[in-house]
Amino acid sequence: MGKIDKGVSCSVTGCKNPGERSISRGQLAGSGLLVGGDGRRVYLCHEHYKSWKKSTKKDRDVERARWS
């Protein structure tokens, strides 16, 4: 059982929604989301995960193309 299954909340400052996804702090760097706390992983609710995906789409496409 992971932390998401145990009911961890979203790591974004001011958000109290339950976390749905977990990403590393390095992946979150260019998105502009303000995250409190420390640790390697960041937990995002549905809304913040969607905004992270939209803001980093081009960067992730370039990274994927580099490996194929």
N, C-alpha and C positions, 0 to 999 in steps of 0.2 A: 504494500500500500504506500503510495506516495503522498506528498503533502497536499496535493490538489484533492485527492480522495478524502483526506482528513478534514478539509474545509478551510484551507488557508485563504485569506482575503487578498484583494488586489494590492500590489506594492506601490501603485501610483499615489502620490501625496493627495490626501483629501478624498480618496475613493474607498468605499466600504463594501463594494460588491464582492461576491465570492470569486476567487481566481479560477480561470478555466485553462490557461496555458502557462507554461514555464519556458522562459528563454534565458540565455546568459546575459550578463551585464554588458559584455562586449557587443552583442548584437543590438542592444538597446541604445547604444551610444549616439547614433546620428538621428534619432527619431524626434527628439525634443520633448519627450515625456519626462516629468520630474518624479524621481523615485527616491523614497526615503529608505533609511536603514543601510545595512551592509550585507555582504555575502555574495556568493557567486551567481545565484539564480534570482530571477525577478519573476513574480507571478502577476499575470494580467487577466483582467475580466474580459468579457466578450467585446465590449465597446473599445477598450484600450488596445486589445490585440488587433482589432480591425483597423484602428487608426495607425498602429505600428506597421501593419502590413502595407497600408497605402503609402505611408511616408518613406518606406525603405524598399519599395518594389523595384525601382531601377537599380539600386545597389545590389540587391539579391540576384537580379537577372544577369548583371555583369559578372558577379562572382560565380554563378552557375556556368556561364558561357566560358569562363576561364578554365574550368575543369573538364569541359566536354570536347 
